[in-house]
Amino acid sequence: MAMDRVTVLAVAAQAHAAVAAGKTEEDCPYDANGGPEQRFRARYWKLAFEEAEKAQEDSAGR
């Protein structure tokens, strides 16, 4: 699979769904020490996960 915007958006959607399901950052399905595609996906999954957690905390605080 290509490492492009479509992939990033799909990985981000997975991360947001993981936050909604109550999973932790350690539940990342991608290997940060794997091949280039796995590292790419792990990086953007974790970034999106942190963003989703922050958004969830912000909405809970309102």
C-alpha positions, 0 to 999 in steps of 0.5 A: 500500500502506498504511504500517502494522504489516503493511508494517513486518513485511514490510519487516523480513523482507526486511531480515533475508533480505538480511543472511542473503544477505550483502548490505550496507545499501546494497542497500536496495531502497527510495529514502530520498529518494523519496515517503512510502511509499518513505521509510517502507519505507527507514527500516524496512528499514534499522532491521531490517537493522541489527538483523539484523546485530547479531543475526548478530554476537552469535550468531557471537560465542557 
